[in-house]
């Protein structure tokens, strides 16, 4: 399911116009984005938790040249499924 399909499903279930549903979906995603950028975690009860994880740097090799290089540490988004989502996937 992509963002447009998600918006269409929301519009149908909430009986609201698709444009309004798309705006709400955008608001939710932007709010999660802003929270993660500021370092907060977002917990949605029975669904899951979005949080920022640190991937440490390491020494590696360029596969094309074989030259040694240092890969710097990065922050990446992570998601951990909640009990409700896990129960729905594994009835």
Backbone atoms as SQL, in Angstrom:
CREATE TABLE atoms (id INTEGER PRIMARY KEY, chain TEXT, resi INTEGER, resn TEXT, atom TEXT, x REAL, y REAL, z REAL);
INSERT INTO atoms VALUES
  (1, 'A', 1, 'UNK', 'N', 0.852, -1.174, 0.000),
  (2, 'A', 1, 'UNK', 'CA', 0.000, 0.000, 0.000),
  (3, 'A', 1, 'UNK', 'C', 0.893, 1.230, 0.000),
  (4, 'A', 2, 'UNK', 'N', 0.633, 2.146, -0.913),
  (5, 'A', 2, 'UNK', 'CA', 1.408, 3.378, -0.946),
  (6, 'A', 2, 'UNK', 'C', 0.622, 4.511, -0.289),
  (7, 'A', 3, 'UNK', 'N', 1.204, 5.694, -0.281),
  (8, 'A', 3, 'UNK', 'CA', 0.609, 6.834, 0.409),
  (9, 'A', 3, 'UNK', 'C', -0.755, 7.211, -0.177),
  (10, 'A', 4, 'UNK', 'N', -0.886, 7.179, -1.498),
  (11, 'A', 4, 'UNK', 'CA', -2.158, 7.509, -2.139),
  (12, 'A', 4, 'UNK', 'C', -3.237, 6.492, -1.772),
  (13, 'A', 5, 'UNK', 'N', -2.871, 5.231, -1.746),
  (14, 'A', 5, 'UNK', 'CA', -3.835, 4.198, -1.362),
  (15, 'A', 5, 'UNK', 'C', -4.225, 4.326, 0.108),
  (16, 'A', 6, 'UNK', 'N', -3.266, 4.669, 0.950),
  (17, 'A', 6, 'UNK', 'CA', -3.546, 4.892, 2.363),
  (18, 'A', 6, 'UNK', 'C', -4.526, 6.048, 2.535),
  (19, 'A', 7, 'UNK', 'N', -4.309, 7.124, 1.807),
  (20, 'A', 7, 'UNK', 'CA', -5.208, 8.283, 1.863),
  (21, 'A', 7, 'UNK', 'C', -6.604, 7.914, 1.379),
  (22, 'A', 8, 'UNK', 'N', -6.685, 7.150, 0.304),
  (23, 'A', 8, 'UNK', 'CA', -7.987, 6.742, -0.239),
  (24, 'A', 8, 'UNK', 'C', -8.738, 5.855, 0.748),
  (25, 'A', 9, 'UNK', 'N', -8.016, 4.944, 1.408),
  (26, 'A', 9, 'UNK', 'CA', -8.640, 4.070, 2.402),
  (27, 'A', 9, 'UNK', 'C', -9.143, 4.874, 3.591),
  (28, 'A', 10, 'UNK', 'N', -8.332, 5.831, 4.054),
  (29, 'A', 10, 'UNK', 'CA', -8.748, 6.695, 5.154),
  (30, 'A', 10, 'UNK', 'C', -9.985, 7.495, 4.768),
  (31, 'A', 11, 'UNK', 'N', -10.008, 8.045, 3.565),
  (32, 'A', 11, 'UNK', 'CA', -11.152, 8.835, 3.098),
  (33, 'A', 11, 'UNK', 'C', -12.422, 7.992, 3.084),
  (34, 'A', 12, 'UNK', 'N', -12.302, 6.767, 2.634),
  (35, 'A', 12, 'UNK', 'CA', -13.466, 5.884, 2.569),
  (36, 'A', 12, 'UNK', 'C', -13.961, 5.520, 3.966),
  (37, 'A', 13, 'UNK', 'N', -13.041, 5.137, 4.858),
  (38, 'A', 13, 'UNK', 'CA', -13.441, 4.708, 6.199),
  (39, 'A', 13, 'UNK', 'C', -13.968, 5.865, 7.039),
  (40, 'A', 14, 'UNK', 'N', -13.373, 7.049, 6.890),
  (41, 'A', 14, 'UNK', 'CA', -13.793, 8.205, 7.689),
  (42, 'A', 14, 'UNK', 'C', -14.886, 9.011, 6.990),
  (43, 'A', 15, 'UNK', 'N', -15.214, 8.623, 5.760),
  (44, 'A', 15, 'UNK', 'CA', -16.224, 9.318, 4.959),
  (45, 'A', 15, 'UNK', 'C', -15.917, 10.808, 4.848),
  (46, 'A', 16, 'UNK', 'N', -14.668, 11.092, 4.430),
  (47, 'A', 16, 'UNK', 'CA', -14.217, 12.463, 4.202),
  (48, 'A', 16, 'UNK', 'C', -13.642, 12.544, 2.790),
  (49, 'A', 17, 'UNK', 'N', -13.506, 13.747, 2.242),
  (50, 'A', 17, 'UNK', 'CA', -12.928, 13.876, 0.898),
  (51, 'A', 17, 'UNK', 'C', -11.482, 13.369, 0.856),
  (52, 'A', 18, 'UNK', 'N', -11.078, 12.834, -0.302),
  (53, 'A', 18, 'UNK', 'CA', -9.723, 12.286, -0.457),
  (54, 'A', 18, 'UNK', 'C', -8.653, 13.346, -0.218),
  (55, 'A', 19, 'UNK', 'N', -8.927, 14.588, -0.631),
  (56, 'A', 19, 'UNK', 'CA', -7.954, 15.664, -0.448),
  (57, 'A', 19, 'UNK', 'C', -7.710, 15.908, 1.039),
  (58, 'A', 20, 'UNK', 'N', -8.769, 15.905, 1.807),
  (59, 'A', 20, 'UNK', 'CA', -8.645, 16.115, 3.250),
  (60, 'A', 20, 'UNK', 'C', -7.922, 14.931, 3.897),
  (61, 'A', 21, 'UNK', 'N', -8.235, 13.720, 3.478),
  (62, 'A', 21, 'UNK', 'CA', -7.569, 12.530, 4.018),
  (63, 'A', 21, 'UNK', 'C', -6.070, 12.561, 3.695),
  (64, 'A', 22, 'UNK', 'N', -5.724, 12.963, 2.480),
  (65, 'A', 22, 'UNK', 'CA', -4.311, 13.052, 2.094),
  (66, 'A', 22, 'UNK', 'C', -3.581, 14.076, 2.959),
  (67, 'A', 23, 'UNK', 'N', -4.256, 15.183, 3.264),
  (68, 'A', 23, 'UNK', 'CA', -3.657, 16.208, 4.121),
  (69, 'A', 23, 'UNK', 'C', -3.414, 15.651, 5.526),
  (70, 'A', 24, 'UNK', 'N', -4.360, 14.878, 6.055),
  (71, 'A', 24, 'UNK', 'CA', -4.197, 14.283, 7.383),
  (72, 'A', 24, 'UNK', 'C', -3.040, 13.286, 7.406),
  (73, 'A', 25, 'UNK', 'N', -2.935, 12.480, 6.372),
  (74, 'A', 25, 'UNK', 'CA', -1.832, 11.530, 6.280),
  (75, 'A', 25, 'UNK', 'C', -0.504, 12.282, 6.254),
  (76, 'A', 26, 'UNK', 'N', -0.442, 13.370, 5.477),
  (77, 'A', 26, 'UNK', 'CA', 0.772, 14.187, 5.430),
  (78, 'A', 26, 'UNK', 'C', 1.104, 14.759, 6.807),
  (79, 'A', 27, 'UNK', 'N', 0.075, 15.221, 7.541),
  (80, 'A', 27, 'UNK', 'CA', 0.296, 15.775, 8.876),
  (81, 'A', 27, 'UNK', 'C', 0.890, 14.727, 9.809),
  (82, 'A', 28, 'UNK', 'N', 0.364, 13.519, 9.760),
  (83, 'A', 28, 'UNK', 'CA', 0.859, 12.455, 10.640),
  (84, 'A', 28, 'UNK', 'C', 2.321, 12.137, 10.326),
  (85, 'A', 29, 'UNK', 'N', 2.624, 11.957, 9.026),
  (86, 'A', 29, 'UNK', 'CA', 3.999, 11.642, 8.650),
  (87, 'A', 29, 'UNK', 'C', 4.952, 12.777, 8.989),
  (88, 'A', 30, 'UNK', 'N', 4.534, 14.019, 8.789),
  (89, 'A', 30, 'UNK', 'CA', 5.393, 15.163, 9.090),
  (90, 'A', 30, 'UNK', 'C', 5.643, 15.267, 10.593),
  (91, 'A', 31, 'UNK', 'N', 4.621, 14.976, 11.385),
  (92, 'A', 31, 'UNK', 'CA', 4.763, 15.020, 12.840),
  (93, 'A', 31, 'UNK', 'C', 5.748, 13.950, 13.322),
  (94, 'A', 32, 'UNK', 'N', 5.660, 12.745, 12.764),
  (95, 'A', 32, 'UNK', 'CA', 6.606, 11.683, 13.117),
  (96, 'A', 32, 'UNK', 'C', 8.008, 12.085, 12.674),
  (97, 'A', 33, 'UNK', 'N', 8.134, 12.617, 11.482),
  (98, 'A', 33, 'UNK', 'CA', 9.428, 13.070, 10.951),
  (99, 'A', 33, 'UNK', 'C', 10.054, 14.112, 11.875),
  (100, 'A', 34, 'UNK', 'N', 9.276, 15.131, 12.237),
  (101, 'A', 34, 'UNK', 'CA', 9.786, 16.210, 13.085),
  (102, 'A', 34, 'UNK', 'C', 10.241, 15.685, 14.448),
  (103, 'A', 35, 'UNK', 'N', 9.471, 14.759, 15.017),
  (104, 'A', 35, 'UNK', 'CA', 9.830, 14.199, 16.322),
  (105, 'A', 35, 'UNK', 'C', 11.145, 13.425, 16.230),
  (106, 'A', 36, 'UNK', 'N', 11.319, 12.634, 15.185),
  (107, 'A', 36, 'UNK', 'CA', 12.549, 11.860, 15.038),
  (108, 'A', 36, 'UNK', 'C', 13.751, 12.757, 14.800),
  (109, 'A', 37, 'UNK', 'N', 13.577, 13.796, 13.994),
  (110, 'A', 37, 'UNK', 'CA', 14.683, 14.726, 13.729),
  (111, 'A', 37, 'UNK', 'C', 15.122, 15.411, 15.013),
  (112, 'A', 38, 'UNK', 'N', 14.170, 15.707, 15.910),
  (113, 'A', 38, 'UNK', 'CA', 14.524, 16.361, 17.162),
  (114, 'A', 38, 'UNK', 'C', 15.025, 15.378, 18.222),
  (115, 'A', 39, 'UNK', 'N', 15.066, 14.074, 17.882),
  (116, 'A', 39, 'UNK', 'CA', 15.616, 13.084, 18.800),
  (117, 'A', 39, 'UNK', 'C', 14.594, 12.395, 19.676),
  (118, 'A', 40, 'UNK', 'N', 13.319, 12.705, 19.494),
  (119, 'A', 40, 'UNK', 'CA', 12.272, 12.069, 20.288),
  (120, 'A', 40, 'UNK', 'C', 11.890, 10.728, 19.676),
  (121, 'A', 41, 'UNK', 'N', 11.220, 9.905, 20.482),
  (122, 'A', 41, 'UNK', 'CA', 10.663, 8.680, 19.926),
  (123, 'A', 41, 'UNK', 'C', 9.146, 8.830, 19.890),
  (124, 'A', 42, 'UNK', 'N', 8.511, 8.130, 18.972),
  (125, 'A', 42, 'UNK', 'CA', 7.065, 8.211, 18.795),
  (126, 'A', 42, 'UNK', 'C', 6.486, 6.829, 19.038),
  (127, 'A', 43, 'UNK', 'N', 5.639, 6.717, 20.062),
  (128, 'A', 43, 'UNK', 'CA', 5.009, 5.451, 20.396),
  (129, 'A', 43, 'UNK', 'C', 3.526, 5.541, 20.099),
  (130, 'A', 44, 'UNK', 'N', 3.043, 4.633, 19.269),
  (131, 'A', 44, 'UNK', 'CA', 1.627, 4.540, 18.954),
  (132, 'A', 44, 'UNK', 'C', 1.144, 3.235, 19.573),
  (133, 'A', 45, 'UNK', 'N', 0.295, 3.361, 20.576),
  (134, 'A', 45, 'UNK', 'CA', -0.146, 2.223, 21.367),
  (135, 'A', 45, 'UNK', 'C', -0.679, 1.098, 20.476),
  (136, 'A', 46, 'UNK', 'N', -0.270, -0.122, 20.756),
  (137, 'A', 46, 'UNK', 'CA', -0.649, -1.341, 20.035),
  (138, 'A', 46, 'UNK', 'C', -0.186, -1.383, 18.582),
  (139, 'A', 47, 'UNK', 'N', 0.526, -0.371, 18.116),
  (140, 'A', 47, 'UNK', 'CA', 1.047, -0.387, 16.748),
  (141, 'A', 47, 'UNK', 'C', 2.556, -0.545, 16.760),
  (142, 'A', 48, 'UNK', 'N', 3.251, 0.401, 17.424),
  (143, 'A', 48, 'UNK', 'CA', 4.695, 0.287, 17.488),
  (144, 'A', 48, 'UNK', 'C', 5.375, 1.578, 17.882),
  (145, 'A', 49, 'UNK', 'N', 6.703, 1.564, 17.857),
  (146, 'A', 49, 'UNK', 'CA', 7.507, 2.706, 18.262),
  (147, 'A', 49, 'UNK', 'C', 8.526, 3.039, 17.179),
  (148, 'A', 50, 'UNK', 'N', 8.546, 4.309, 16.802),
  (149, 'A', 50, 'UNK', 'CA', 9.560, 4.827, 15.891),
  (150, 'A', 50, 'UNK', 'C', 10.614, 5.514, 16.740),
  (151, 'A', 51, 'UNK', 'N', 11.890, 5.249, 16.468),
  (152, 'A', 51, 'UNK', 'CA', 12.941, 5.923, 17.211),
  (153, 'A', 51, 'UNK', 'C', 14.195, 6.028, 16.357),
  (154, 'A', 52, 'UNK', 'N', 15.087, 6.919, 16.769),
  (155, 'A', 52, 'UNK', 'CA', 16.345, 7.111, 16.061),
  (156, 'A', 52, 'UNK', 'C', 17.378, 6.167, 16.654),
  (157, 'A', 53, 'UNK', 'N', 18.099, 5.476, 15.786),
  (158, 'A', 53, 'UNK', 'CA', 19.145, 4.562, 16.227),
  (159, 'A', 53, 'UNK', 'C', 20.477, 5.056, 15.682),
  (160, 'A', 54, 'UNK', 'N', 21.521, 4.787, 16.424),
  (161, 'A', 54, 'UNK', 'CA', 22.867, 5.171, 16.013),
  (162, 'A', 54, 'UNK', 'C', 23.560, 3.969, 15.387),
  (163, 'A', 55, 'UNK', 'N', 24.095, 4.141, 14.212),
  (164, 'A', 55, 'UNK', 'CA', 24.926, 3.108, 13.585),
  (165, 'A', 55, 'UNK', 'C', 26.359, 3.611, 13.680),
  (166, 'A', 56, 'UNK', 'N', 27.187, 2.882, 14.397),
  (167, 'A', 56, 'UNK', 'CA', 28.555, 3.349, 14.637),
  (168, 'A', 56, 'UNK', 'C', 29.401, 3.284, 13.363),
  (169, 'A', 57, 'UNK', 'N', 30.416, 4.113, 13.335),
  (170, 'A', 57, 'UNK', 'CA', 31.330, 4.133, 12.203),
  (171, 'A', 57, 'UNK', 'C', 32.260, 2.929, 12.233),
  (172, 'A', 58, 'UNK', 'N', 32.882, 2.653, 11.100),
  (173, 'A', 58, 'UNK', 'CA', 33.801, 1.521, 11.028),
  (174, 'A', 58, 'UNK', 'C', 34.793, 1.748, 9.896),
  (175, 'A', 59, 'UNK', 'N', 35.869, 0.983, 9.944),
  (176, 'A', 59, 'UNK', 'CA', 36.859, 1.004, 8.867),
  (177, 'A', 59, 'UNK', 'C', 36.466, -0.039, 7.841),
  (178, 'A', 60, 'UNK', 'N', 36.434, 0.365, 6.583),
  (179, 'A', 60, 'UNK', 'CA', 36.030, -0.551, 5.522),
  (180, 'A', 60, 'UNK', 'C', 36.922, -0.398, 4.307),
  (181, 'A', 61, 'UNK', 'N', 36.499, -1.002, 3.218),
  (182, 'A', 61, 'UNK', 'CA', 37.244, -0.928, 1.968),
  (183, 'A', 61, 'UNK', 'C', 36.300, -0.546, 0.842),
  (184, 'A', 62, 'UNK', 'N', 36.800, 0.260, -0.070),
  (185, 'A', 62, 'UNK', 'CA', 36.072, 0.570, -1.283),
  (186, 'A', 62, 'UNK', 'C', 36.108, -0.686, -2.158),
  (187, 'A', 63, 'UNK', 'N', 34.957, -1.267, -2.500),
  (188, 'A', 63, 'UNK', 'CA', 34.961, -2.521, -3.248),
  (189, 'A', 63, 'UNK', 'C', 35.514, -2.388, -4.667),
  (190, 'A', 64, 'UNK', 'N', 35.471, -1.193, -5.236),
  (191, 'A', 64, 'UNK', 'CA', 35.960, -1.007, -6.598),
  (192, 'A', 64, 'UNK', 'C', 37.476, -0.860, -6.653),
  (193, 'A', 65, 'UNK', 'N', 38.033, -0.144, -5.662),
  (194, 'A', 65, 'UNK', 'CA', 39.470, 0.131, -5.701),
  (195, 'A', 65, 'UNK', 'C', 40.261, -0.654, -4.672),
  (196, 'A', 66, 'UNK', 'N', 39.582, -1.184, -3.648),
  (197, 'A', 66, 'UNK', 'CA', 40.277, -1.887, -2.584),
  (198, 'A', 66, 'UNK', 'C', 40.913, -0.945, -1.575),
  (199, 'A', 67, 'UNK', 'N', 40.742, 0.348, -1.766),
  (200, 'A', 67, 'UNK', 'CA', 41.327, 1.359, -0.884),
  (201, 'A', 67, 'UNK', 'C', 40.618, 1.367, 0.467),
  (202, 'A', 68, 'UNK', 'N', 41.396, 1.467, 1.551),
  (203, 'A', 68, 'UNK', 'CA', 40.821, 1.554, 2.891),
  (204, 'A', 68, 'UNK', 'C', 40.124, 2.893, 3.063),
  (205, 'A', 69, 'UNK', 'N', 39.004, 2.858, 3.789),
  (206, 'A', 69, 'UNK', 'CA', 38.262, 4.093, 4.049),
  (207, 'A', 69, 'UNK', 'C', 37.544, 3.973, 5.378),
  (208, 'A', 70, 'UNK', 'N', 37.203, 5.120, 5.933),
  (209, 'A', 70, 'UNK', 'CA', 36.462, 5.154, 7.182),
  (210, 'A', 70, 'UNK', 'C', 35.024, 5.537, 6.877),
  (211, 'A', 71, 'UNK', 'N', 34.105, 4.691, 7.321),
  (212, 'A', 71, 'UNK', 'CA', 32.682, 4.970, 7.160),
  (213, 'A', 71, 'UNK', 'C', 32.227, 5.627, 8.450),
  (214, 'A', 72, 'UNK', 'N', 31.690, 6.842, 8.345),
  (215, 'A', 72, 'UNK', 'CA', 31.317, 7.585, 9.550),
  (216, 'A', 72, 'UNK', 'C', 30.002, 7.092, 10.152),
  (217, 'A', 73, 'UNK', 'N', 29.832, 7.391, 11.419),
  (218, 'A', 73, 'UNK', 'CA', 28.619, 7.019, 12.141),
  (219, 'A', 73, 'UNK', 'C', 27.430, 7.791, 11.577),
  (220, 'A', 74, 'UNK', 'N', 26.262, 7.151, 11.587),
  (221, 'A', 74, 'UNK', 'CA', 25.042, 7.790, 11.087),
  (222, 'A', 74, 'UNK', 'C', 23.882, 7.504, 12.030),
  (223, 'A', 75, 'UNK', 'N', 22.890, 8.361, 11.950),
  (224, 'A', 75, 'UNK', 'CA', 21.633, 8.160, 12.670),
  (225, 'A', 75, 'UNK', 'C', 20.617, 7.649, 11.658),
  (226, 'A', 76, 'UNK', 'N', 19.909, 6.575, 12.017),
  (227, 'A', 76, 'UNK', 'CA', 18.922, 6.002, 11.117),
  (228, 'A', 76, 'UNK', 'C', 17.598, 5.818, 11.851),
  (229, 'A', 77, 'UNK', 'N', 16.474, 5.871, 11.129),
  (230, 'A', 77, 'UNK', 'CA', 15.193, 5.633, 11.779),
  (231, 'A', 77, 'UNK', 'C', 14.984, 4.141, 12.013),
  (232, 'A', 78, 'UNK', 'N', 14.362, 3.836, 13.126),
  (233, 'A', 78, 'UNK', 'CA', 14.059, 2.444, 13.448),
  (234, 'A', 78, 'UNK', 'C', 12.606, 2.299, 13.850),
  (235, 'A', 79, 'UNK', 'N', 12.079, 1.106, 13.703),
  (236, 'A', 79, 'UNK', 'CA', 10.694, 0.829, 14.083),
  (237, 'A', 79, 'UNK', 'C', 10.647, -0.505, 14.795),
  (238, 'A', 80, 'UNK', 'N', 9.916, -0.536, 15.889),
  (239, 'A', 80, 'UNK', 'CA', 9.706, -1.783, 16.616),
  (240, 'A', 80, 'UNK', 'C', 8.203, -1.982, 16.744),
  (241, 'A', 81, 'UNK', 'N', 7.709, -3.103, 16.256),
  (242, 'A', 81, 'UNK', 'CA', 6.279, -3.387, 16.258),
  (243, 'A', 81, 'UNK', 'C', 5.775, -3.583, 17.680),
  (244, 'A', 82, 'UNK', 'N', 4.553, -3.112, 17.928),
  (245, 'A', 82, 'UNK', 'CA', 3.912, -3.275, 19.230),
  (246, 'A', 82, 'UNK', 'C', 3.154, -4.592, 19.327),
  (247, 'A', 83, 'UNK', 'N', 2.635, -4.873, 20.512),
  (248, 'A', 83, 'UNK', 'CA', 1.949, -6.143, 20.764),
  (249, 'A', 83, 'UNK', 'C', 0.740, -6.325, 19.857),
  (250, 'A', 84, 'UNK', 'N', -0.041, -5.268, 19.668),
  (251, 'A', 84, 'UNK', 'CA', -1.240, -5.368, 18.847),
  (252, 'A', 84, 'UNK', 'C', -0.919, -5.717, 17.400),
  (253, 'A', 85, 'UNK', 'N', 0.105, -5.090, 16.844),
  (254, 'A', 85, 'UNK', 'CA', 0.510, -5.370, 15.464),
  (255, 'A', 85, 'UNK', 'C', 1.049, -6.790, 15.349),
  (256, 'A', 86, 'UNK', 'N', 1.876, -7.194, 16.306),
  (257, 'A', 86, 'UNK', 'CA', 2.422, -8.547, 16.275),
  (258, 'A', 86, 'UNK', 'C', 1.305, -9.589, 16.377),
  (259, 'A', 87, 'UNK', 'N', 0.337, -9.317, 17.247),
  (260, 'A', 87, 'UNK', 'CA', -0.790, -10.258, 17.414),
  (261, 'A', 87, 'UNK', 'C', -1.616, -10.331, 16.137),
  (262, 'A', 88, 'UNK', 'N', -1.783, -9.229, 15.438),
  (263, 'A', 88, 'UNK', 'CA', -2.529, -9.236, 14.190),
  (264, 'A', 88, 'UNK', 'C', -1.826, -9.991, 13.087),
  (265, 'A', 89, 'UNK', 'N', -0.499, -9.975, 13.115),
  (266, 'A', 89, 'UNK', 'CA', 0.269, -10.664, 12.086),
  (267, 'A', 89, 'UNK', 'C', 0.392, -12.159, 12.354),
  (268, 'A', 90, 'UNK', 'N', 0.326, -12.525, 13.621),
  (269, 'A', 90, 'UNK', 'CA', 0.488, -13.927, 14.013),
  (270, 'A', 90, 'UNK', 'C', -0.700, -14.369, 14.891),
  (271, 'A', 91, 'UNK', 'N', -1.877, -14.537, 14.287),
  (272, 'A', 91, 'UNK', 'CA', -3.072, -14.869, 15.096),
  (273, 'A', 91, 'UNK', 'C', -3.010, -16.243, 15.730);
